[in-house]
Amino acid sequence: MSKATQEPQSNTQPQEGHLSPGWMMLAFLLLAMTPVSYLLELHGQAAQSLAPDITFERDWVLSLLWLVPGIAILISQYRQLQIKKLYSIISPRLAPQLASNKSPERRRFKGFLLTLAWLFLFVGLAGPQWGTHVRILKRKGIDVVVAVDVSESMLAKDMPTALRGRMQRRLALARKKVRYLMELLAGERIGILAFAGQPVMLCPLSTDYNTCAVWLDSFSPRLIPYGGTALASTIKRAIPMFSTSGYNSRALIMITDGDDHEKDTLKAAEAAKKKGIRVYTLGLGSDKTVTIPASQLPPPLPGEPKDTRSIITRLNKKLLQKISKKTSAIYRQAEVTHRDIRALYQHAKQSLQAKTHKAQRQILRESRFSFFVSIGLILLLFEFAFRERRES
């Protein structure tokens, strides 16, 4: 009786000298990793002469490939523990009947297919690219120059925030307005001006919004060493920035408190109108006078005397309205939401004529992810349809 009970166990448990299913799976995985390793080798500098054109859009995904063999081995070992646990609670006489229609080779082959499928899917997600194609980009839209006031009066903390009772600086809100405007642009070129006592061009007209956005963090009274607010000089400086623009496709958006220190601002607006430029104004501040104590101003630079004066400022709404009206544009007062800057942009887009900009020739790399993902999905379907049981 004892002899009969030992025979089924000898047929179902792995014998000494045989590889366990976990190590068999590892061997299959190492074999499956061969094409992936080859791709990694080609991607490296050592194989640039063989395949210099192969790149990966998200090469960090490739570093996760080595997780697949480890997970597969853990799953295999877990299944073996479950099988051993099952055999420990059933009668040894039933073991051959349970195992007779199961094929270990088929189970290992299913594991191999599943692992290989995931390897192809991971490589596909990494975005393999080789070969190139040319795309001609034609952009059509108006040209927008944004002039942002960075004078010390823009440090006044009188602009509301989304949190009730909280206030923010005018300059901080101005940055948010420009960022939101860039999100609205669709093909339009944008240029950036900063001004205080003098205007400074930070970014010429361009469709490279990311480069222009980099300058927003530099907005500070320290950016321009000349104090004051020169609206007229800023309008005059913006005019030559539209030299490559269509006559009826030019918009200048001035974001300022209007605390002007020049007298010929309306004459400058008239000159802009003659050049086909509409000057839109966004007023930041309140109608009440705000005092900025010297303690809230930027510290002096090395060698400069300490400034003990306070700054008194308030929104000059009437002047900004006159500037916009003279150029057939509109004025809006800044608010917490972005309806103000959106209204200026939509008015400019509806009133001006979009210009087709010079076509740009862009060389793009060919993405091959679909090839690897397709193979991975096919292998997953094949693994799902493949049975572990022997044919009866």
C-alpha positions in Angstrom: 0.0 0.0 0.0 2.8 2.4 0.9 4.6 1.5 -2.3 1.5 2.3 -4.3 1.1 5.7 -2.7 4.6 6.7 -3.6 4.4 6.1 -7.3 2.0 9.0 -8.1 4.3 11.4 -6.3 7.3 10.3 -8.2 5.4 11.0 -11.4 4.2 14.5 -10.4 7.0 16.0 -8.4 10.2 17.3 -10.1 13.1 14.8 -9.8 16.6 15.6 -8.7 18.8 16.6 -11.6 15.9 18.1 -13.5 15.5 21.9 -14.0 12.6 23.4 -12.0 10.0 25.2 -14.0 11.2 28.5 -12.6 14.7 28.0 -14.1 13.2 26.7 -17.3 11.2 29.9 -17.5 14.4 31.9 -16.9 16.1 30.2 -19.8 13.2 31.0 -22.1 13.2 34.6 -20.9 16.9 35.0 -21.6 16.3 33.7 -25.1 13.4 36.1 -25.5 15.6 39.0 -24.3 18.0 38.4 -27.2 16.3 40.7 -29.7 15.7 43.3 -27.1 19.3 43.3 -26.1 20.2 43.6 -29.7 18.1 46.7 -30.0 19.7 48.2 -26.9 23.1 47.5 -28.3 22.2 49.2 -31.5 20.9 52.2 -29.5 24.2 52.5 -27.8 27.2 54.4 -29.0 29.2 51.3 -29.8 26.8 50.4 -32.6 26.3 53.8 -34.1 28.2 52.8 -37.3 25.7 49.9 -37.7 22.5 51.6 -37.0 23.0 55.3 -36.3 19.4 56.1 -37.2 17.7 54.1 -34.4 16.4 56.2 -31.5 13.8 55.8 -28.8 11.3 58.5 -28.0 11.0 57.2 -24.4 14.2 55.3 -23.8 13.6 55.2 -20.0 10.9 52.5 -20.7 13.7 50.1 -21.8 15.1 50.2 -18.3 11.9 48.5 -17.1 12.3 45.5 -19.4 14.4 43.7 -16.8 11.3 43.7 -14.5 9.6 41.3 -16.9 11.8 38.3 -16.2 11.7 38.8 -12.5 7.9 39.1 -12.4 7.6 36.0 -14.7 9.8 33.9 -12.3 7.8 35.1 -9.3 4.6 34.0 -11.0 6.1 30.7 -11.9 7.3 30.0 -8.4 3.9 31.1 -7.0 2.2 28.6 -9.3 4.6 25.8 -8.2 3.8 26.6 -4.5 0.1 26.4 -5.3 0.5 23.1 -7.0 2.5 21.7 -4.1 -0.1 23.0 -1.7 -2.8 21.3 -3.7 -1.0 17.9 -3.7 -0.5 18.1 0.0 -4.2 18.2 0.7 -5.5 15.6 -1.8 -5.1 11.9 -1.8 -1.9 10.7 -3.6 -4.0 8.4 -5.6 -5.8 11.3 -7.3 -2.6 13.1 -8.2 -2.0 11.2 -11.5 -5.6 11.8 -12.6 -5.3 15.6 -12.0 -1.9 15.8 -13.8 -2.7 13.4 -16.6 -4.3 16.0 -18.9 -1.9 18.8 -18.0 1.2 19.4 -20.0 4.2 21.1 -18.3 5.7 21.8 -21.7 2.6 23.6 -22.8 2.4 25.6 -19.6 6.0 26.7 -20.1 5.4 27.6 -23.7 2.4 29.7 -22.7 4.6 31.5 -20.2 7.2 32.1 -22.9 4.6 33.5 -25.2 3.2 35.8 -22.5 6.7 37.1 -21.6 7.7 37.6 -25.3 4.4 39.5 -25.8 5.2 41.9 -23.0 8.7 42.4 -24.2 7.5 43.5 -27.6 4.9 45.8 -26.0 7.5 47.4 -23.8 9.8 48.1 -26.7 6.8 49.5 -28.6 6.0 51.8 -25.7 9.6 53.0 -25.7 8.8 54.5 -29.2 11.5 53.1 -31.5 12.2 55.4 -34.4 14.2 55.1 -37.6 14.0 56.8 -40.9 12.7 60.3 -41.5 10.0 62.1 -43.5 9.5 65.7 -44.4 6.4 67.7 -43.3 5.6 71.2 -44.6 4.0 73.3 -42.0 1.8 76.2 -43.1 0.7 78.5 -40.3 -2.0 81.1 -40.6 -2.9 83.7 -38.1 -2.4 87.2 -36.7 0.8 88.5 -35.2 0.6 89.4 -31.5 3.2 91.4 -29.5 2.7 91.4 -25.7 4.2 94.3 -23.8 4.3 93.7 -20.0 4.9 96.4 -17.5 7.7 95.3 -15.1 8.1 98.7 -13.2 8.1 98.9 -9.4 4.5 100.0 -9.4 3.6 96.4 -10.6 4.7 95.1 -7.2 1.5 96.6 -5.7 -0.5 93.8 -4.0 -4.0 94.8 -4.9 -5.1 92.1 -7.4 -7.6 89.5 -6.1 -7.0 85.7 -6.2 -9.3 82.7 -6.5 -9.1 82.5 -2.7 -11.4 85.0 -1.0 -9.6 87.6 0.9 -6.2 86.8 -0.6 -4.4 89.4 -2.8 -1.6 89.0 -5.3 0.9 91.3 -7.0 0.0 92.9 -10.3 3.1 91.4 -11.9 2.3 87.9 -10.8 -1.1 88.2 -12.4 0.4 89.6 -15.6 2.6 86.4 -15.9 -0.6 84.3 -15.7 -2.3 86.3 -18.3 0.5 85.9 -20.8 0.7 82.1 -20.1 -3.0 81.8 -20.7 -2.8 83.8 -23.9 -0.1 81.4 -25.2 -2.5 78.5 -24.6 -5.1 80.3 -26.8 -2.8 80.9 -29.7 -3.3 78.6 -32.7 -0.8 79.3 -35.4 -0.3 83.0 -34.5 3.1 84.4 -33.9 3.9 86.0 -30.6 6.6 88.4 -29.5 7.4 89.6 -25.9 8.3 93.1 -24.7 9.1 94.1 -21.2 9.1 97.8 -20.2 9.6 100.1 -17.3 11.4 103.4 -18.0 12.5 101.9 -21.3 11.3 98.9 -23.4 13.3 95.8 -24.0 12.5 93.1 -26.6 12.8 89.7 -25.0 11.4 87.6 -27.8 10.8 88.5 -31.5 7.7 87.3 -33.3 7.8 83.5 -33.4 5.6 80.4 -33.2 8.0 78.9 -30.6 5.8 79.4 -27.6 8.0 77.4 -25.3 11.0 79.7 -25.9 8.9 82.8 -25.3 7.4 81.3 -22.1 10.9 81.0 -20.6 11.2 84.7 -20.4 8.1 85.1 -18.2 9.9 84.0 -15.1 12.4 86.8 -15.6 9.8 89.5 -15.2 11.0 91.8 -12.4 11.8 95.4 -11.8 15.4 94.3 -11.8 15.1 93.3 -15.5 15.2 96.9 -16.6 17.4 99.4 -14.6 15.4 102.4 -15.6 12.5 103.3 -13.4 9.1 104.7 -14.5 6.5 103.5 -17.0 7.2 104.5 -20.6 4.1 103.7 -22.6 4.9 105.9 -25.6 8.4 104.4 -26.0 7.0 100.9 -25.7 4.5 101.5 -28.5 7.2 103.0 -30.7 9.5 100.0 -30.0 6.8 97.5 -30.9 6.2 99.0 -34.3 9.4 97.6 -36.0 8.7 94.2 -34.5 5.8 93.9 -37.0 8.0 94.6 -40.1 7.3 91.1 -41.5 3.6 91.1 -40.6 0.6 91.8 -42.9 -0.8 95.3 -42.6 -4.1 94.1 -41.2 -2.8 91.4 -39.0 -1.0 93.3 -36.2 -2.1 93.4 -32.6 -0.2 94.9 -29.6 -1.5 93.9 -26.2 -0.2 96.1 -23.3 -0.5 94.7 -19.8 0.1 97.5 -17.4 -1.4 99.7 -14.7 -1.1 102.7 -17.0 0.9 104.7 -14.5 2.5 106.6 -17.4 5.5 109.0 -17.1 5.5 110.2 -20.7 3.4 112.8 -22.5 3.2 111.7 -26.1 1.5 108.3 -25.5 -1.5 109.1 -27.6 0.7 110.4 -30.4 2.6 107.1 -30.3 -0.8 105.3 -30.5 -1.7 107.3 -33.6 1.6 106.3 -35.2 0.8 102.7 -34.5 -2.6 103.0 -36.1 -1.0 104.4 -39.3 1.1 101.2 -39.4 -2.1 99.0 -39.1 -1.4 98.1 -35.4 -4.3 97.8 -33.0 -3.2 98.5 -29.4 -5.2 96.4 -26.9 -4.8 97.3 -23.2 -5.3 95.2 -20.1 -5.4 97.3 -16.9 -4.0 95.9 -13.7 -4.8 97.6 -10.4 -7.6 99.3 -8.7 -9.1 102.8 -8.8 -7.9 103.3 -5.2 -4.4 104.7 -4.5 -2.0 102.0 -3.2 1.2 102.7 -1.3 4.2 100.3 -1.7 6.6 100.8 1.2 10.3 100.7 0.6 10.6 97.5 2.6 8.6 95.7 -0.1 10.7 96.9 -3.0 13.7 94.9 -4.3 16.9 95.4 -2.4 19.5 97.6 -4.0 22.2 96.1 -6.1 25.8 96.2 -4.7 27.1 99.8 -4.8 23.7 101.4 -5.1 22.3 103.6 -2.2 19.4 102.2 -0.2 16.1 103.5 -1.4 13.9 104.7 1.4 11.1 106.2 -0.7 7.6 104.7 -1.0 5.7 104.3 -4.3 2.2 105.6 -4.7 0.3 104.1 -7.6 -3.2 103.5 -9.0 -4.7 102.3 -12.2 -4.9 104.9 -15.0 -7.9 103.4 -16.7 -8.9 106.5 -18.7 -5.5 106.7 -20.5 -5.5 103.0 -21.4 -9.1 103.3 -22.7 -8.0 106.3 -24.9 -5.1 104.3 -26.3 -7.2 101.4 -27.4 -10.0 103.6 -28.7 -7.6 105.6 -30.9 -6.4 102.3 -32.6 -9.9 100.7 -33.0 -9.1 98.2 -30.2 -10.6 97.6 -26.8 -9.7 97.9 -23.1 -10.4 95.4 -20.4 -9.7 95.5 -16.7 -7.9 92.5 -15.3 -9.9 90.0 -13.2 -9.3 86.7 -11.5 -10.6 84.7 -14.4 -9.1 84.9 -17.9 -12.2 86.2 -19.6 -10.4 89.6 -19.9 -7.4 88.4 -22.0 -9.6 86.0 -23.9 -11.9 88.9 -24.9 -8.9 90.9 -26.2 -7.6 87.9 -28.2 -11.0 87.1 -29.7 -11.6 90.7 -30.7 -8.2 90.9 -32.4 -8.7 87.6 -34.2 -12.2 88.7 -35.5 -11.2 92.2 -36.4 -7.8 91.5 -38.1 -7.0 89.4 -41.1 -5.0 86.2 -40.6 -1.9 86.0 -42.6 -0.3 82.8 -44.0 3.2 82.7 -42.7 6.1 81.4 -44.6 6.0 77.6 -44.9 8.4 75.7 -42.7 10.1 72.5 -43.7 10.2 70.1 -40.7 12.1 66.8 -40.7 10.3 64.2 -38.5 11.5 60.8 -37.5 9.4 57.8 -38.5 7.8 56.1 -35.5 7.8 52.3 -35.6 6.0 51.6 -32.3 3.0 50.1 -34.2 5.1 47.2 -35.5 6.2 46.1 -32.0 2.8 46.7 -30.4 1.1 44.7 -33.2 3.4 41.7 -32.7 2.9 41.9 -28.9 -0.9 41.9 -29.2 -0.8 39.0 -31.7 1.3 37.0 -29.2 -1.1 37.8 -26.4 -4.0 36.5 -28.5 -2.1 33.4 -29.4 -1.2 32.8 -25.7 -4.8 33.2 -24.7 -6.0 30.7 -27.3 -3.2 28.2 -26.5 -4.4 25.5 -24.1 -2.3 23.9 -21.3 -4.4 20.7 -21.5 -3.4 17.9 -23.8 -5.8 17.0 -26.6 -8.1 14.2 -25.5 
